[in-house]
Amino acid sequence: MDLDLTLVRAFAVTAETLHFGRAAERLGTSQQALSKRIARLETVLAVRLFEREGGIRLTEAGERFRPAAHQALAAGERAVAAVTGAGPVVRVDAWGHLYAPMRTVAQAVQALGAVRLEPGPGRDWPSVAAALLRGDTDLGFGRVHPLAGGLDAGLTQRLARLEPVDAVVSTAHPLAGAGQLRPADLRDSTLWCPAELPRLDFLRRFADEFHIARRQDGPNLGLDHLVEHIRADASCFTLFPADAPLPDHAGLRSIPLVEPTPLYAWSLAWRESHRHPLLGSLLRGFAEVGRSRRWLDYAPQRDWLPDTDHARLAIDHM
């Protein structure tokens, strides 16, 4: 069976965004053309890769195909580089895609200029950790936390950014008129989680720390679904990084949190025994941009971090 990498790339980008419109925009094509590519790939493979009712999500077959698709694209990129003399490519798997992790990566890489990145669709930290250990990717970027059973053994992490988060509520929410809120002010509201709560370490720890008893979660159906739910339910709120773009602010308020300000920790991760030749340059790029933009500013009397992030902050500043 011959696989057309154009079809594989269409699948990979759609699997990352879980949104045909955004995937088509990223690929520089129409949504109709993208849908035809996905349908053609499903015909070639004789499996259904996406469920399309009630929001787009991967089928079980799609989940199995995803890492293989990433490997196929990486192999194609390396083959092209081998004959064109292009420099090495750094494969980066980012997760937490609702929070737009690549906007931070892009700012750091822009400072370096010559580094060529191949973004990959990381599902979550456990799946990216497994890909790093297998050698399927070179670098991970997202929120790192300890994994049960030592599944992250052999990996090294470095904090790259501590980003304040806002509370996002409907304009009909009782607290929508506030200029700022304390986390404790949200105890009578319901925390809406954009995926199953056991997979959302930061939101779970936030809710436990600030005694948010009412919590709702569900499958990750994309950013549009999250926004629509918050807009429609005046009893709910969610947390969102202060600098991350929301697709549509109509009917929403994004309110800064203070006393304390929760910080979302973005980290780089790699396999210590498989360091990419450009890793040092990438780390320097993140450090330079981080210093100029004060990405790692932290004041214990002002800010809040989960205990695991606080411990890693102390290690990184030793």
C-alpha positions in Angstrom: 0.0 0.0 0.0 1.5 3.4 -1.0 0.6 6.3 1.2 0.4 9.8 -0.2 2.1 12.1 2.4 -0.2 14.9 1.4 -3.1 12.9 2.8 -1.1 11.9 5.8 -0.2 15.5 6.5 -3.9 16.4 6.2 -4.7 13.8 8.8 -1.9 14.9 11.2 -2.9 18.6 11.2 -6.6 17.8 11.6 -5.8 15.4 14.4 -3.9 18.2 16.2 -6.5 20.9 15.8 -9.7 18.7 15.9 -11.2 21.4 13.7 -11.5 21.1 9.9 -11.6 24.9 9.4 -8.4 25.6 11.4 -6.6 22.6 9.9 -7.5 23.8 6.3 -6.3 27.3 7.1 -3.0 26.0 8.4 -2.5 23.8 5.3 -3.4 26.7 3.0 -6.3 24.9 1.4 -10.1 24.9 1.5 -12.1 22.9 4.0 -13.8 21.0 1.2 -10.4 20.0 -0.2 -9.2 18.9 3.2 -12.3 16.8 3.8 -11.7 15.1 0.4 -8.1 14.3 1.5 -9.2 12.8 4.7 -12.0 10.8 3.0 -9.4 9.5 0.4 -7.0 8.5 3.2 -9.8 6.6 5.0 -10.7 4.8 1.7 -7.1 3.8 1.2 -6.7 2.5 4.8 -10.3 1.1 4.8 -10.9 2.5 8.3 -12.7 5.6 9.7 -10.2 7.9 11.3 -12.5 10.6 12.6 -15.9 10.7 14.2 -17.7 13.8 12.9 -21.0 13.9 14.8 -21.2 16.2 17.9 -17.8 17.6 17.1 -14.7 16.1 15.5 -12.7 13.5 17.4 -10.3 10.6 16.6 -11.6 7.1 16.3 -9.7 4.3 17.9 -8.1 3.6 14.5 -7.3 7.3 14.2 -5.5 7.2 17.6 -3.5 4.2 16.5 -2.6 5.8 13.2 -1.6 9.1 14.7 2.0 8.3 15.9 2.7 6.3 12.7 1.5 9.2 10.6 3.9 11.5 12.5 6.8 9.1 11.9 6.0 8.9 8.2 6.0 12.7 7.8 9.3 12.9 9.8 10.9 10.2 7.5 9.7 12.2 4.4 11.2 15.4 5.8 14.5 13.7 6.6 14.6 12.2 3.1 14.2 15.6 1.5 16.8 17.1 3.8 19.3 14.3 2.8 19.2 15.2 -0.9 18.8 19.0 -0.6 21.6 19.5 2.0 19.2 21.3 4.3 20.1 21.5 8.0 18.7 19.1 10.6 15.1 19.4 11.5 13.9 19.4 15.2 10.8 17.4 15.7 8.7 19.1 18.4 5.5 17.5 19.9 3.4 20.1 21.7 0.4 19.3 23.8 -2.3 21.3 25.5 -3.4 22.6 22.1 -6.4 24.5 23.4 -3.9 26.8 25.1 -2.0 27.4 21.8 1.5 26.2 22.9 3.1 26.9 19.5 2.7 30.6 20.0 5.4 30.4 22.7 7.6 28.1 20.7 7.4 30.4 17.7 8.6 33.4 19.7 11.6 31.5 20.9 12.5 30.0 17.5 12.1 33.4 15.8 15.1 34.6 17.9 17.2 31.9 16.5 16.4 32.2 12.8 18.0 29.2 11.3 16.4 26.4 13.3 13.9 24.3 11.3 11.0 22.9 13.3 8.7 20.1 12.4 5.7 20.4 14.7 4.0 17.2 15.8 0.5 16.6 17.3 1.0 15.6 20.9 -2.1 14.3 22.6 -1.0 14.8 26.2 2.1 14.7 28.3 2.0 10.8 28.8 1.8 10.3 25.0 4.6 12.8 24.3 6.8 11.3 27.0 6.3 7.9 25.4 7.2 9.3 22.0 10.4 10.9 23.4 11.5 7.7 25.0 10.9 5.8 21.7 12.8 8.4 19.7 9.8 9.3 17.6 10.2 13.0 18.5 13.1 15.2 19.6 11.5 17.7 21.9 8.2 18.1 23.9 6.6 21.3 24.8 3.7 21.7 27.2 2.9 21.4 30.9 5.0 18.6 32.5 4.0 16.8 35.7 5.2 13.6 37.4 3.8 10.5 35.7 2.7 7.4 37.7 5.0 4.4 37.5 8.0 6.3 36.5 6.8 6.6 32.9 8.9 9.8 32.6 12.2 8.2 33.8 15.0 9.1 31.5 13.5 12.4 30.5 14.8 15.9 31.4 12.6 19.0 31.7 13.2 22.7 31.8 10.7 25.4 32.6 10.3 27.8 29.7 7.4 30.1 30.7 5.1 30.8 33.7 1.9 32.3 32.2 -0.8 33.9 34.3 -4.3 32.5 33.7 -7.6 34.4 33.6 -11.1 33.2 34.6 -13.3 33.1 31.5 -17.0 33.5 32.1 -20.2 34.3 30.3 -21.3 38.0 30.3 -24.4 36.6 32.2 -22.2 35.1 35.0 -22.9 36.8 38.4 -19.2 37.8 38.6 -18.9 39.1 35.0 -18.7 42.7 36.0 -15.6 42.3 38.2 -12.4 44.0 37.1 -10.4 41.2 38.8 -11.2 38.1 40.9 -9.6 36.0 43.6 -9.6 32.3 43.0 -11.7 32.0 46.2 -14.4 34.1 44.6 -15.1 31.2 42.2 -16.1 28.7 44.8 -19.8 29.0 44.0 -19.2 28.5 40.3 -18.7 25.3 38.3 -15.3 24.7 36.8 -15.8 23.5 33.2 -12.9 21.4 32.1 -12.1 21.0 28.3 -11.2 17.3 28.7 -11.5 14.5 31.2 -10.4 16.0 34.6 -7.9 13.1 35.4 -5.9 14.2 32.3 -5.9 17.9 33.4 -3.4 18.0 36.2 -3.3 21.8 36.5 -7.1 22.3 36.6 -7.5 19.5 39.1 -4.8 20.9 41.4 -6.3 24.4 41.1 -9.8 23.1 42.0 -8.4 21.2 45.0 -6.3 24.1 46.2 -9.1 26.7 46.1 -12.0 24.4 47.1 -13.9 24.5 43.8 -16.3 21.7 44.6 -18.4 21.7 41.4 -16.5 20.5 38.4 -17.7 19.3 35.0 -15.6 17.6 32.3 -16.1 15.7 29.1 -14.3 14.8 25.9 -12.0 17.3 24.3 -14.1 18.6 21.4 -12.0 21.6 20.6 -11.7 25.3 21.6 -15.0 26.3 19.9 -16.9 23.7 21.9 -15.3 25.0 25.1 -16.2 28.6 24.3 -19.7 27.8 23.4 -20.3 25.9 26.6 -19.0 28.8 28.8 -21.0 31.3 26.8 -24.3 29.3 27.2 -23.9 28.4 30.9 -23.9 31.4 33.3 -22.9 29.1 36.2 -19.6 28.0 34.7 -16.1 29.3 34.3 -12.9 28.0 32.9 -9.2 29.0 33.2 -7.4 30.2 30.1 -3.8 31.6 29.7 -3.9 35.4 29.7 -2.0 35.7 26.4 -3.7 32.8 24.5 -6.2 33.8 21.8 -9.9 33.0 22.2 -11.6 32.5 18.8 -14.6 34.8 19.7 -15.0 37.0 22.7 -18.7 37.8 22.0 -20.7 37.0 25.1 -17.5 36.3 27.2 -15.4 38.1 29.9 -11.8 37.2 30.5 -11.0 38.4 34.1 -7.5 38.5 35.7 -7.0 36.4 38.8 -5.2 37.9 41.8 -4.4 37.1 45.4 -2.9 34.8 44.3 -2.4 34.8 40.5 -2.3 31.2 39.2 0.6 30.5 36.8 0.5 27.8 34.1 4.0 26.3 33.6 5.2 25.6 30.1 8.2 23.3 29.9 10.5 21.8 27.4 11.2 18.0 27.7 13.7 15.7 26.0 15.4 12.4 26.4 18.7 12.9 28.1 20.3 10.0 26.2 19.1 11.3 22.8 19.9 15.0 22.8 19.3 16.7 19.4 22.4 18.6 18.0 20.4 21.8 18.1 19.0 21.4 21.6 21.6 23.7 23.1 20.6 26.5 20.6 16.9 26.0 21.3 17.5 26.2 25.0 19.4 29.4 24.5 16.7 30.8 22.4 14.0 30.1 25.0 16.3 31.6 27.7 17.0 34.8 25.8 13.3 35.4 24.9 12.3 34.4 28.4 14.6 37.0 30.0 13.5 39.8 27.7 9.8 39.0 28.2 10.1 38.0 31.9 8.6 34.6 31.2 9.9 33.1 34.5 8.9 35.9 36.9 7.6 34.4 40.1 6.8 36.0 43.4 5.6 33.6 46.1 3.6 36.2 47.9 1.8 37.1 44.7 1.6 34.0 42.6 0.4 30.4 42.9 1.9 27.3 41.4 1.0 23.6 42.0 3.6 22.0 44.3 5.1 20.0 41.5 5.7 23.1 39.4 7.1 25.0 42.4 9.6 22.2 43.1 10.8 22.3 39.5 11.1 26.1 39.6 13.4 25.8 42.5 15.6 23.2 40.7 15.8 25.2 37.5 17.0 28.3 39.5 19.7 26.4 41.5 
